[in-house]
Amino acid sequence: MVSIPHELAAFLVEAKRRTYAGLDDDATVAAPPLRGSKQLEHRAAPYAYRDIYFGIGFFVGRRACLGMSASFGR
């Protein structure tokens, strides 16, 4: 089994809480680059989290968590 560092696990819990279901708050990206998608982001050094999804009732999406040395393009 893979062991996740405690600080990364804590970051992921916080990121998922702050980006849950598109609360239309500061985590929501106003103009996501993928037309028709909803994009949410959370950053807390040294990590960044992005959740992109399509749909409401039934949806498909992708989540990514990167170290700050990687770029989200902003």
MIMIRO-784595 format. One line per 2 residues: number of its first residue (from 0); their letters; for each residue x, y, z of C-alpha. Coordinates in steps of 0.5 Angstrom, whole numbers, plus 500, padded with zeros to 3 digits. Example, Ala and Ser with C-alpha at 12.3 -4.5 7.8 and 13.67 -1.06 7.14 Angstrom:
BEGIN
0> AS> 525 491 516; 527 498 514 $
***
This chain:
BEGIN
0> MV> 500 500 500; 502 507 498 $
2> SI> 504 512 504; 501 519 503 $
4> PH> 505 524 507; 501 527 513 $
6> EL> 501 534 510; 499 532 503 $
8> AA> 493 528 506; 491 534 510 $
10> FL> 492 539 504; 487 534 500 $
12> VE> 482 534 505; 482 541 506 $
14> AK> 482 542 498; 476 538 497 $
16> RR> 472 541 503; 473 548 499 $
18> TY> 472 546 492; 466 541 494 $
20> AG> 460 542 489; 462 548 486 $
22> LD> 459 553 491; 460 559 487 $
24> DD> 466 562 491; 473 564 491 $
26> AT> 475 557 489; 471 557 482 $
28> VA> 474 559 476; 470 565 473 $
30> AP> 472 563 465; 474 556 465 $
32> PL> 478 554 459; 474 548 457 $
34> RG> 467 550 454; 461 548 459 $
36> SK> 466 545 464; 466 548 472 $
38> QL> 473 549 474; 475 549 482 $
40> EH> 482 551 485; 485 551 491 $
42> RA> 492 553 493; 496 552 499 $
44> AP> 504 552 499; 507 548 497 $
46> YA> 501 544 493; 495 546 488 $
48> YR> 489 542 487; 484 543 481 $
50> DI> 477 540 480; 474 540 473 $
52> YF> 468 537 471; 462 537 466 $
54> GI> 454 536 468; 450 537 474 $
56> GF> 446 530 476; 451 526 472 $
58> FV> 457 528 471; 464 527 469 $
60> GR> 471 530 471; 478 530 473 $
62> RA> 482 532 479; 489 534 480 $
64> CL> 494 535 485; 501 538 484 $
66> GM> 507 541 488; 508 548 487 $
68> SA> 514 547 482; 509 545 477 $
70> SF> 504 550 474; 497 550 472 $
72> GR> 498 556 467; 497 562 471 $
***
